[in-house]
Structures are given as C-alpha cells and as structure tokens.
Amino acid sequence: MAERLGIVYTPVEVVDFIIHSADDALKQEFGVGLTDEGVHILDPFTGTGTFMVRLLQSGLIQAEDLARKYQKELHANEIILLAYYIAAINIEETYHDLSQRDYEPFQGIVLTDTFQISRR
C-alpha cells in the first residue's frame, strides 16, 4: 500500500528545516511569518501529523497566536484513515500540551485525497 499511495516519511530534521525555511522566506518576501494572522498553513499529505506537530512545537507560532492558528489557520489533508486518526490525536495532544487548555478537537484535518479535490 505504501508504494501504491506514495507514502514517504520525512525525517524530523528535514521537517524542521522546511518549517524554518518557510518562515524565513515569508518574512523576507512578504514581511509576515507563520505566526501572523491570515497566514494559513496547509499540509496536503499530513500522514501522522509530523509537520503540524513540529510547527506547533517550533516556537515559530507565538503563544498569543496559538489558539487562532489551531482553530482557524492550520489545515491538514490525509487519505489513509488510520493515519488521519493518528494525526488528529498527535496534533490535538501537542496543542493541549502547549496551550494548557481543555481538550479541543482539531477541526482543520480532512480525510480526503488531495489530488482529487479539484477534479469533478
């Protein structure tokens, strides 16, 4: 199944590099960072949620922006049901640990085939 669906696990070090590079590029080219309001972040193939989890843990999202990002500006797509559930749990747990708030489900995750979204 992994080969058929093109499943690839990205090493955490690479994930961290990509996240920080994206933040740097946004700041240099557009004068905003990943923490800023209106900057939406999409992981089109979220797997078990590593990109979102590492983003939340990175410190690039300021504490005062964390709830807004989590509730409105973080988006993740996944096609495999088990990975979708694991990603939701991983992202929710990370947010809960960082925010010290009551449990709040992550509404930004969608069980879908990203490649099929624009096809009719």
Beta strands, then each sheet from edge to edge (+ up, - down):
strand 1: 41-43
strand 2: 74-78
strand 3: 109-111
sheet 1: 1+ 2+ 3+
end
